[in-house]
Every structure is written in structure tokens, then in C-alpha cells.
Amino acid sequence: MTSRIDYEEINKIIKLLEEKNLAEFELEVEGFRIKIARNVKVEFTPRPAIAPALDRSAAAAASPAPDGFAEPSAHGAHGPLHFVTSPMVGMFYRAPAPNAPPFVEIGEPVKKKQTLCIIEAMKLMNEIECDVDGLVKEIFIENGKPVEYGQKLFAIVPDA
């Protein structure tokens, strides 16, 4: 018999974390493992939008990175790719507001510390920043979709 946990149970766990002011929760039962972490440092500063280029998005499988942010592993046409991954479970947003342009588009240059997206977790808007200078090669998640801890969000071709 396989254990399953549904969205309502995950919300109960998130509320418990919030009520008890816990930063992290991990549970493993019969081969099922869930880890939920709250990002304590939250700073929301809207950045000026860059003119839109191509609009492509594709779903990607979860791929946890050791530090929860990036994993330099794959190679693209322009050299090694740097992956920005989700540091938490939440909802992925490409723009600071529903009618605002996305923070970044495929083919655009990005700078270290530039906001790439927002992940909403427990009603907190967490800006996810780029940790390398480079060019956005791929955006793996559609706007408004849920993301998991360690899931690939962006592929960046780092500057040489």
C-alpha cells in the first residue's frame, strides 16, 4: 500500500510551521518523503522590466541541488549551463504583478542579484535572484504553476 499526501494535508503542515514559527519540516513514511522549508529572509523590491523577447516555457522534472539554488552541470550550445532551482515549495510567478511584464525572458542578459521570478510561499512573496551573470537560455516553469524544492526554474549560460 502506497501512502499519499494531498494538497490539503500539505497546507495543514504549512500552517503548523507558521503557527509554531518553525523554519523547516521533514517527514518520511513508507518511502514517501516531504520536506517543507520557510525562507526567513524576505525582501520584495520590484525591478524595472526588460523588453520582452521570446516567450517559451517548458515543464521540467524536479532536480534538487545541494544548496537549493543552482547546479552547474549540463552543457548547452554556448557552453556549460547554470541552473537556478527553487529554494522552496510554492507558486511560481514570472512578474511582480498579474499585468506587469515578466522579470526576464529567454535570450535576455541577466546580472548577478537580478530578480528572475517570485515564489509565493505561505502568503510571502520571495524574490529569486540570479547568482551568475549570463544569458537566459530556458525557463522551465509556466507562470502561476506550483514548484517544488530543488526544481529547475531557469537555465543560464554564464558569461565567460
N, C-alpha and C positions, 0 to 999 in steps of 0.2 A: 504494500500500500504506500503510495507516494503522498507526502504531506505537501499541501499548497497553502499559500497565504494570499489573500485577496487585497485589493486596494483599500477597503475599509479597515482591515486589520493593520495595514501599514500606516494609515492615518492615525489609528489609535496609538501606535508606537511613537509616531512623531509627536503627538500631543503629550504623551508621557515624558518624552525627552524635554519638551518645552516646560511642562509643569515642574519637573524635578531639576530643571536647569542643567541637564546633562549635555556634554559635548558629543558623545558617541554612544552607540548601542550596537551590539553584535549578538546574533542568535544563530545557533546551528542545531538542527533537529533532523535526524534520519536523512542525512545527505543534502538537506536544504539549508542554505546559508544566506543570511541577510545582514548587511552592515549599513547603519544609517549614522551619518555624522553631520553635525551642525557647524557651519562656518561662523566662527565668533567675530572675525573682523569683517565688518560690512561697511562699505563706503560707496555711495552711489553719486556719481558725478557725470551727468550727461556730456558726451563728447560731440564735437561737430561731425556731422555726417559727411561721408565721402561720396562723390557722384557714383551712381550705380553702374556696374559693368554687366557681366553675365549673371544670370540667376539660375544656378544649378544646385540641387540638393540631393543627397542620396543617403539612405539609411545605412548604418554600419553596426557591426556586432560589438558587444562590449569587449574592451581590451584594457584591463587595468594596468596602470603604470605604477612603478614603485612609489613615487611621491604623489600620485594622484593628479599630476598636471601634464606632464609631457613625456613622450618616449621617442627618442630619435632612433628609428630603426629601418624604415623602408626607404627605397630609392625611387625617385621619380625621373622624368625625362631630363630634369635640370640638376640632378644630384640627389643627395640624401634628403629625405623628408623629415620634418619635425612635427610630431603630433601633439596637439593641445587636447587634453582629456578632461572630463568632468570631475571636479573635486568633490562632488556631492550628488545626491539624488534630488531631482526637482524638475521644473518645467523650463525648457529652453526657449529663449526669446532672442531674435536677431537684432531687434531695435529697442530703443528706450521707451517707446510708446507705440500703441497699435497703428497709428497713422504716420509714424516717423520712418524715415529711410533706415535700412539696416546699418549697423556699425561698420561692417566690412562686406565686400563682395569678392567672388572668385576673380583672380587676376590682379587684385589691388595690392600695393605695397603696404606692409604693416611695420610698426616700430615696437620695440620692447616697451612694455607698460601700457600699450594702447588697448582699449576695451574692444573685445571681439564679440561678446554677447552678454546676456544676463541669464542667470539661472535663478528661478524663484523657488525658494525652499522655506516652508513654514511662514509664508507671507513676507519673507525678506527677499529683497532684490539684491543678488550677489553678482557684481560685475566680474567677468572672467577676462583677465588681461593676457596679452601675448607675452611670452617670455623670451622671444628672439626677434631680431629684425629680419624681414624677409618678404615673401610674396605668398598670398593666399592661393593655394593650389586646389583645395577641396573643402567643402562644407558638408559634413556628413549627416547633419540632423535638420529636419524641417522645423520651421518656426512654430512654436506652440506645442511641440511634442515633448513627452517626458524623456528624461535622460537618467542613466544610472551612474553610480560611482565608477570612475575609470573608463567610461565610454568615450570613444574618439569623437571630438567635436570638429576640429579643423586639422588640415594638413598644411604645413607651411614649408616653403622652400627657403631655407635660411640663406641670408646674404653671405657671400664668400669672404 
